Amino acid sequence: MNDGQLGRFYAENGFVPGVEDLPEELFDLLDFERIGRERRLAEGGVFTSQGYVLRHSELRRAPPVQAFQPPDYLIQMEGGRCLDCCVPRLTDLITEAGNSPLIARLERKLADMADRTAYKALLEALDCQDLRQAVVLADVSFQNS
């Protein structure tokens, strides 16, 4: 859509006073581009790939984005259930393990890792489905970080 098309739309649909009584041959002589441009600027409208858009109310400001604060825990447990983990893929595996000593060993390994990105990628790549395997992989990841 462009200003000319917008101007024609406004004129044909009764949004321009006085043009509804014009004969067809005079109607076609109107400067539709000027009509459209003036209306667009007055309305604060914009053309998009989907058509013409008007703002009907004031835009609300989004709240400021707060900087991401990592949690102060590596593994959050409650009642033998893992509520959260700094490596989300491990959450269910830790819950399934219950009160296994492997959880404490894994937590120590996670604390010693400077960057857990490679470890997370390794768990995904190997489709790790076992906590024991996750601990072994933590040993391997920690040696390489």
N, C-alpha and C positions, 0 to 999 in steps of 0.2 A: 504494500500500500504506500501511497505517496500523498503529498499535499493536494494535488489535483483530484485524486480519487476521493480523498476525504471531503474536499469542498463540494464535489458533485453529490456525495452521499448526504451531506448536510442540506444542500439545496433541494434535492429530490424528496427528502423526508420531512420537510417543513420546519427545519431548524434555522433557516435564514428568512427573516421577516420580509414580506413583500414580493417574494419570487413565485409564490404559488399561483398568482394571477397572470403571470407572463405567458405569452404565446410560446409554443415550442421553439420557433426559430429565434426568438429573443433569449429564451432560456439558455440555448446552446452557446450564446455569445458571452455568457457570464465568465468572469475570470475565476474558475474553480480553484486554480492553484493558489491564488491570493486568498480566497475565502478559506480554504483549508489551512493555509499557513497561519492566518490570523486567528482562527479558532484553536489550532493546535498550541500556539504560543500563549493565548489567553487562558486556555484550560490547563496548560502544563502537561499536555499529552505527549506520548512518544510512540514511534513506530517500532514494532518488534517483528520477528519472523512469524509470529502468530496473528498479527494485525495491529490495530491501534489500541493503546491502553491509556485510560484516564485514571488519575489518582482521585479517589472519592473521599479520602480522609487523610489526616496527617499520618506520616509514617512513624511507627514506634521505633525507638532506638533499642537495639539488643543490649542486654546487660554486658558489661565488660567481661572479657574472657579472663579467667583467673589462671595463673600459671599452674601447670600440673604438679601436684605434690605427691610423690610416691608414698605409699603407705609405710608406716613405721614397723611393719612386720614382714616376714618372708612367707610364713605359713600361719594362717589364722584358724585355730581349732576351737570347737565348742562341742562339748559332750561327745567326744570321739568322732566328730564329723568335721571335715575340712570346709570352712566357709569361704575361704579365699586363699590364693597362693600367688606369689609374684610370677610364677610360671603357670598360667591358667590351665594348660593341658594336664597338669598334675593334680588338680583339685579332686577329681573323681577317683584317681588312683590312690591318693592319700586317704580319702574317706573309706575306700574299700580295704585298705591295709589296717584300719582300726588303730590300735595303739602299738603298732610295730616299732621296734627300735630303729628300723630303716628310716623312719620319718625324721628323727633327730639327726641321724647321719646325713640325710639329704639336706636338712636345714643348715647344717654346718657347711656343707659343700656350697650351697647357694650363697651363704654369707661371705664365703671366701672368693666367689667369682666377681671380678671387677665389671665384667660385661656379660650379661646372660643371653645376649642375642644369639650367639653361636650355639649355645645349649638349646635354646628354644627351637632353632632351625633344625638341629640334630634330632630332637624328639619328633618333630613333624616329619622330617625326611624318612626316619626309620619307623614311623607310625607306632611309637612306643605305647604299649598297652599294659605294661607291667612295672610296678614300683621298683622292684629289684633291678630291672634293666635300666630304669631311669637313674638310679643311684650309680650304677656302673658307668653310665654315660656322663654323669656329673663328674666322676673321677677323671674320665678322659677329657672332658671339656675344661676342667680346672687345670689340668696339666698343660693344656695348650693355650691358656689365656694369660 
